[in-house]
Every structure is written in C-alpha cells, then in structure tokens.
Amino acid sequence: MRRYGRGFACSLLLVFGLVWGADTASAESFEAWLEAFRQEASAQGIGAATLDQALDGLTPLPKVVELDGRQAEVRLDFRTYHRRVLSEERIRRGQRLLREHRALLDRVAADYGVQPRFIIALWGIESSYGEWRGQFPVVAALATLAHDGRRRSFFQSELLKALRILDNGDIEIDDMVGSWAGAMGQSQFMPSSYLSYAVDYDGDGRRDIWSSHPDIFASIANYLAEAGWDGRYTWGREVRLPTSWANASNGLDVFKPLAEWQALGVRRESGRDLPMVALDAALLRPDEQAGPAYLVYKSFRALMNWNRSTYFGLTVGELSDLISHG
C-alpha cells in the first residue's frame, strides 16, 4: 500500500479547508440572497405560510449547478439525436396510447384545434408518456439557478411563479418535482408556462399536469393553440433536394409557396411531387449539407415556441407521423 508523507496530509487538509471555506461562503451568500428574495416575493403577494413552507431551511443543490454547466459540452448531430429519441419502443407506446386515450384526445382536439397525434408526441418526448417527470424539488432547483447567476433574472422570475402556483393550491410542495432546470409535470412546463397555459380540463379545481390526463392533454393543446397552431395542416415533411442544390434560402425566416419549392426542384422524400396546395413552407437543414432536409409549415413555429431546438421540433413532427401510422 502506498504511504503519503505529512506534507501531503497537510496539503490535503489545506485543500479541504479551502473547499469547506468556499462552501461556507457560498452558503452564507445563498442565505443572504434567499432572504432578499423572500422579501421581494412577500411584496409580490406570496403568502407568509407559502414562503415559510417553501423557503425555510432551503439549501442550494450542487447537482443542479453541475448539470447547468454541462449543457453545452456535447452537441449531438441530428441523426444521432433523432435515432436516440425515436426508439421503436417510444413509437409503439405512442401508437397504443393514442388508441387508449382516443375519446379524450378527440374532445381536446375539438376544443383546441390540435390533432391528437401531436399531443401524444409531445407527451412522449417530454416525459416518456409520463414515466419521467424529473426528480428535483422544483423550488430548490430554481433557487439554486437563480442564485448561481448565469441566468439569474430568468430563474428568479420562474421561482416567484413556482411560489405563486403553490400559493394557488394547485400542487403541494413535496409533489412539486421536475427537471434540474425546473420544468414540471408530464408536460414539462416551466412555472411561467404553467401559469399561462395549464388547464383544469377535468374540472376538479386544480390544474394538475402531474397526474391528470385530461389536464395534461388539454394543457399541451392549449399551449400549441396559443402559440399559433393551425389544426388544418400538418407540421411539414422530409424532402429530397436536387443533387446540385445550392440555394441559400434555408431557415424559418424564409417562407415560400410550395409551388415555388417545387419549381426549384424540391420533391417529397419518396421523389414524388410536393402537394399542390396553397401553403407556404420553409426549408430546414438541421445538419446543413450532411443531413436530411425538411419543408416545414407555419404551425411548426408553435413547436419552436415550445422548444427552440430545430432538432426537437422536427423529431416531434416525425414521431407524430409514426404514431398516426400505427
């Protein structure tokens, strides 16, 4: 067994002392920040009982800071992301759940104008059909991120809204769990999205995106409808470009009639002509020259409003297609 000298032990104690000192200073800083935040939340009308229940004894979560810092380390190409998300199991379960909840989904679709397959696809990708809802206490996660400082104003605003949800009685503090970034429930709504779009569709007096299928489905549909979803059309389609394609008109800021894309040589992925309907579309190439190409319609903007990743939006669209074909 290797032995270490006294110098190493002293150095180790010094390191531990520095780390402990830094942690202590951080904890003191967090406590000072939390007290100032408590006063602001009280001034914004959050009840004293809610503040005591949610904030007393609150401490930052080191794992949340770690995960926040790790976000940009690895960027998957679209094909890899697509393959990971669109598993055969996720597709089969989506097909089964679409059939199982068809009556409820049809009612929601009639009320909000969002096709059932898109509701199921978003549910499937956000929380694996409700199996994964996150395991972090939302208030502690948001407080950690608000104090950490990278996006302080955003997360402090979300934390205040989380307290408002608790104050409204929609969920108990122990049940308010979510992702490390504070997204909640089976629809993975941030608190601001919850307050803006969550729906009490089952009429029990609570907007329960954690366990009520009527509330979950209606909340997803309401979000898309408010974001501009047009239920008359689909999201878009994968397309084939001419071999010598050199057109620079890519991205959501360039919408052209389908007839114009047809004239430029764009075809369905199968090689057939594009639909001859009066509909504008934008061309997306998520990995530029190396990956597939898609024409997306204006409802696709609603998916981008939900999550600003084109990878996410395109994969939701494709999952919805695969689910509907089951």
N, C-alpha and C positions, 0 to 999 in steps of 0.2 A: 504493500500500500504506500502510495506516495505521501510524504510528510511535508508540511509547509512551515516555514520559519515564523518567528514572532513578527517580523516586519510585514509579512503577508497578512497575518491576522490583524495587525494594527491598521493596515491599509483597508482591509475588508471592513473593519469596524468604522473607519472613516467614511467609506463609501456608503455603508448602511446609515450612518449618521446623517450624511448629506441628503440621501434619499428620504429618510424619515423627516428631516427638517423641511425639505421641499414639499413633501406630502402635507405636513402640518401647516405650512404657509398656505398651500393650495386650499386646504380645508377651511382655514380661517378666512381666506379670500372668498370662498364659496359661501360661507355663513354670512359674511357682510353683504355679498350680492343678494343672497336669498332674503335677508331682512329688508333690503331696499325694494326688492321685487314684491314682497308681501305687502308693503305699504302701498305700492302702486296698484296691486290687484284689489286691495281694500277700497282704494279711491275709485276704482272702476266698477265697484258694486258687488264684488265677490263676497259672499257671506263669511262671517268670522268662523263659523263651525266648519265650513268647507276648507278654509285656509288652515285651520288647526289640523284637521284630519289629513289633508294632502301634504302639508309642508313641515309639520313638526317632526324633527328628527331626520329630515331628508338629507341624504348624502349623495355626492356625485358617483357615477358608475364608470369606473376606469375602462370597462369593456366597450362602452359606447364611444369614448374618445378614441380608442384603438380602431374600432370599426369605421369611424368617421375619417380617420387618417388613412385608412387602407383603400378607400373608394377608388381612387384614380390609379392605383398601382398596376392593374392589369386591365387591358381593354381587349375583349374578345372580338374577332371578326364576326360578321353577320352569320355566316354559315355555321360557325361553332355555336353561337348563341341560339340560332334557330333550331339546331339539332338538339341542344340540351333542353330547350323549353318544350318543343313539340314532340314529346315522347309518345310512343304508342299507348302507354297506359293513360296519359292525360287525354288523348284523343278519345279512347274507348270510354273512359269515365264521363267525359263531356257528352258523348252521344247518349249514354244511359241516363244521365241526369237531365238532359234536355227532354227525354221521353217521360221521365218520372215526374218532373215539375211542369209539364206542358200546360195544364189548365191554368195554373197560377201565372206562368210566364205569358200566356196569351192575354190574360186580363191586364197585366202590367204593360204589355206591348200596346194594347188598345188605348190605355190611359196616357202613355208617354211617347208612343210612336217610335219605339226602339225594338228591333227584331230580337226575339228570344235568343238566337244563337250568339249574338254579341254580348248579351248579359252573361250567358254561361261562359263564354270565352274569357271575359274579363275576370269573372269569379275564379275560373280555373287557373289563370296565370297569376292573379294577385295573391290568392291564398290556397292554391291547390284544392279548390272546391270546399274551402272551409277547414281543411286539415291543418294548415299552418296559418296562425294568426299572430305570430310573434310571442316572445316570452319575456319581454322587458316591461317593467312598470312604466307606463307612458309618462306620468308626471316626472318621475326621476330621470328618465331618458331625456325629455325635453329640457328639464332644468340643467342637466349636465351640458347639453349642447348650447343652451343659452349662455351659460357661464363660461364655457370654453372659448367663445369669442369669434370663431371663424365666420358664423352667420348669426351673430348674437341677436340682432333685431328680429330676424325671421323666427327663430326658435323661441324667443321671449314672447312674441305675439302668439305663437302656437300654444305655448304653455298657458298663457292667460285664457285662451279659448278652451283648452282642456279643463281648466278650473271652472269655466262657465258651464261646460257640459255636466260636470259633477254637481254644480250648484243647481242645475235644472232637474237633477234627479234621474237622468237617462241611464246612468250606469253607476255602480258602486266603485269606490277607489280600488278595491282589491281585484275587481274584474276588469279594470281598465288597463289591459295589457296590449302590447303591439310590437312593432319592429323597433330596432335600435334608434331609428330616426323619428319615432312617434306615430307612424301610420297604424291605424286601429281597425280591428274587426275583420270580418270576412271580405269586405270590400277594400280594406287597407286605406281608409280615408285619413288624411291629416285632420286635426281638430277643426281647422278653418273650413275644409271641405264638408266635414260632418255638419257644422252649423249651417252651411249654405245649402246642402243638397240632401242630407239624410231625411228619410220619410218614415212616418209611422203608418205603414200601409195596412197593418193588421188591426189598427185602432185600439191598442191597449194603453195608449197614453205615453209610450216610450218609443224613441227611435232606436231600435235595437239592431245594429249592424253586426253584433257579435253572435246572435243565435236565432234570430227570426228570419226565415227565408222570405216571407213577404216584404219585410223591411229591407233586407239586403238587396233583393232583386229590384224593388222599386227605387231604392236609393241609387243604385248603379244606373238605372234607366233615367232617372231624374237628372243626374249629373250630365249624361250624354245629351239629353234633350236641351238642357240649359246651355250646353256648350255648342249647340247648333246642329245636332244630328238630324239628318233628313232620312226618315224611315222608308222613303220611296225607293231608295237606291242602296247599293252595297258599298263597301269600303274602297274597292279597287280590284286590281288583278295583277299577277305576274305577266310580263310581256317579253317578247323577243325583239331585239333591235337588229337593224341591218348590220351585216358584217363590217362595213366601213363606217359605222356610226361615229360622227364627230360633232354632233350637235351639243351645244353647251347649255341648252335650256333645261337644266335639272333643278329640282328643289321645289318646295311648297310655295315659293313666291312667283312661280311661272305656271299659270293655268291656261290651257288651250283646249279648244273643242276637240272631241275625239276624232272628228273628220280631219282635222289638221295633223294630228299624230299619225293617222292612217296614211295621209299623203306623204309624210316624212319617212314612211316605211316601217313604222312600228306595228307589230302584229301580236295577237294573243300568243301565249307561251306555246300553244299547240301549232302555231303557224297560221291559223285562220284569221280572217279579217276582224278588226275591232267591231264592237257593237255599233250599229248605225243609229244612235240616239243623240238627241241634243243635250249633251252633257260635257262639262269641262273636266279636265284631268291634269294632274301634274306628274312629272316623271321623277321617280326616286331611284337612286342607285346607292344603296347603303354602304357598299364597299367600292364604290366608283368602278373602275374598269374590271376589277377582279370578281365581282359578284353579280347576282341577278338584278334585273330591272323591274320596276313596278310602275303602273299608272294608278294613281290614287285620286279619288273623287273628293268633293269638298267635305263630306262627312268625316273623312279621315282627320280633318283638323280637330274634331272633337276628341279623337283618341290621342292626338298630340297635346291637347289641353290637359288630358288626364295624366299623361306622362310624356315628357318632351323628347323621349328617345324614339327615333325612327325605327330602331330595332324592335322596340316594344310594340309600337303601333302596327307595324307590318306583321308581326307574329300573332298579335290578337286577331287581325283580319284573317290570316291564313288558318288559325285554329277555328275561327267561326265557320269558315268554309268546310273544313274537315269534319267538324261536329255535325253540320247540317246534312252531310252526305251519308251519315250512318243510319 
